[in-house]
Amino acid sequence: MKKMIAALLSAMMIVVTGSCAIRSGTQQTPQTTHNVLVSSESYEAVDKDLADNVSRYHVPAMAVVEVSSDEILFSGCYGDCTGPDQDFIIGSLSKSFTAVAIMQLAENGQVDLDSSITEYMDCSKYFKEGTDYSRITVRDLLNQTSGISTYATFGDLVSTDSYGSHVYSNANYSLLGVIVQNVTGMSYEDYMQNNVFIPLGMENTYASLSEDAKADMVPGYRNYFGLEIAGAPDYPKDLEEITWTSVPGGYLISSPADMGRYLQMYLSGGEALISSDSIDRMFYENVPGEDDGEYYGMGWIYSEENGKTKIYHTGLVENYVAYMYIYPDEDKAGIVLIAMNDYLVNNMYLDNVIAPLTGKDLPDRSGMYLILHSLIDLVCILLLAIALYPLVTIRKWKTKKKNVAFELFRHIVLPLGMFVGMNCIAPSFVIRLFANDVWFVMALCTCLLLIVGVCKLIVVARKQ
């Protein structure tokens, strides 16, 4: 049994590390398509460098569009993405769409940004009993100053002492989605389709995982022990049934071409969708954000970069990553959509991947893919060995003198420490969503150590 376990662990290490090495050493040329000709030699160089980076950094699929108010400056598709009309889940970029819907309702006099949310919903359905939710305004939800904590879920919401300060929470925009439904009498999906997507000509944008969306969607990848594996997204259910994730807060589906059109709306002053005044309010009526020099307001982050005003937001779900930006003073905006989430490694280097587009002078970190994934895999293998060893040696343990302190540490302190430590980083359901491989190893090791500990306790009890 011991030899079998040892062989299994060795095989895991060889397969995973070998696979990473193969991927690291293999340079594949991704397929690149354009919906318009690049407009200058500088974009031709950008296109070539992006294609190289997609291969070097093991990005399965990526699409990029950069626009001005009246034209598409550049459009490139790489890897599994073969055209600008294919769909991606855009993550928290969805929040600005929800903010647009709220601003439309505000312009129509149906919503007052400074009124309590109790005017637009039965808050008792979403908040814990005894919570003072009457102080929360619609603006608080938009700017994420409601006091709702980052990982709060419907039915368990509390407005904490952080009320008035920015704390990023999906629940804020989930509640805004509820307001859209309650005020209009329409589902969030129908409202967005009729009042945002269709008016902008966004023919490949959806507020549900419909059959049409599935048909054109680029497969999204998660990373398991250094291997990219395509899989279906954990798409949220009906808005009223959500927990931590929701469509208004992070699961709209859109294409690169449609997102370019969406950004042109902002550069053009709102067109007929919302007023230029509403756009200014979204961009500039903000509050200090999580990072120094950044301000959050209505689905957008305001920052200054090299003396230039940049308005941007990022998006992340279990198997897609997104980034959009607007330079309002330069009449330029862009969208980057990636069909991958490698939360512990590659996500750290996405700035390096798109550096040719953003103009940042960043070093090549593609070699870190193999190094970091190998280290993570080795830690996982070590934890599995620690968890499996008591199981395969339990017969020998029965005849040995018992070290009570050591056994208590191994079967109680260690597994509980792993469980508590994991939840100190983030709730278990969040880790499972974004780093499923590590969550699985930690959960398996915790269960094995506890179960074997219980078995040992039974053995000792029977002897006495």
C-alpha positions, 0 to 999 in steps of 0.5 A: 500500500505504501509503495502504491501511494508513493508511486501515485504521488511520484507519477502525479509530480512527473505528469504535472511538472512534465506537462508544464515543461512541455507547455513552457518549451512549446511555442505555438503560433495562435490564430490571429484575425482582424475585423478591420485593418490595423491603422498604423505600423505601431499597431502592426507591432502591437499585434505581433507582440500580443500574439507572441505573448499569448503563446509564451504566457499560455493564454488559451484565448484572448481578444483585444479591441481599441477604439476612438469615438468614431472608429475602431483603431485596432482589433485582434483575436488570438488562440481559440478566439477566431473572431470579434463577434465571439462571446466571453463572460466579462466579469465585473465589467458588468457593474458599469452596465448595471450603473448605466441602467440605474442612471437611465432610471434616475434620468427618468425620475424613477430612481433617486440616487440619494433615497434609501434603498427601502423605497425600492425593495423589501430589504428584509429579504436580503439583510439579516434581521436587526440590520439598519439598512434604511441608511443605505442609499442607491448611491451607496450601492453604486459607490460600494459604500453601503457597509456590506462586506466583500463576501456577503451573500443575500439573506445574510447582508449586514451594513457594518461599521465600514458604512461610508467607506468603499468596500468592494462587494458584489452584493451591492450590484446584485441589489441594484439589479433587484432595484432595476427589476422592481422599478421597471416591472421587467426582469433584469435581462429584459430591461438590459436587452431592450434599453441598453443592448439593442439601442447600442446595436450590441447583437452578441451581448446577453444577460443570461447563459442562453442558447444563443450565448452558448453557441458563440462563446469562447471556451473558458479555461481554469488552471488545474495543477499547471494544466489549462482545462476548458469547462463550463462556467458556474453561471448564477441562477435567477437574481432572487436566488443568488448567493455571492455572484450575480449577473448584474454584478459580474456575469454579463456575456459580450463580444469584443466588437460589442464591448468596443461599441459600448466604450464608444458610447462613453467617448461620444457623450452617451449618445441617446442612451444616457446624458453626458452629465450622467456619464460625468457623474459615473466617472467623477462623483466617486469616493476613495478606492482601495488603492492610493490615488484611485477612486471608485464610482458607479462601476468605474475606477478613476486614476491618474497614469503618467499625468493622464486621466484613466477610467477603468475596471477589471473583471474576473470569474472562474474561467474568464478575465476582462479589462476595459479602460477609457482615456477620455482626454485622448478619445481612446478606449479599449477592451481586453477579454481573456478566456482563462483564469489562472488565479495563483500564477498567470493572473499576476502577469496579465499586465505583461501579456497586454503590455504591447497594447498599454505601452508599459515597459514590463519585463518578460515573466513567462518563465514564471509559469513553470516555476510557480506552478511547479512549486504549488504542485510540490506543496500539494504533493507534500500535503497529500503525502502528509495526509496519506501517510497516517492512513497507509501506516495505521496497522504499524501505528497500532503496535507502536507506543502512542505519542499523544501530543503528536497525534493531537497535532497531526489529526486535530491542530494540523487539519483545523489549521489548514481549514482556518488558514484557508478561510482567513484568506477567503471563504472556502466557496471563493477559493473553490471558485477561483483555485479549485485545484488547491481547494480540492487538495486542502479539503481532501487532506483535511478530511483524511487527517480528521477521519484517520484521527477518528479511527485511531481514537476508536482503536484506542477506546476499544483497547481501554 
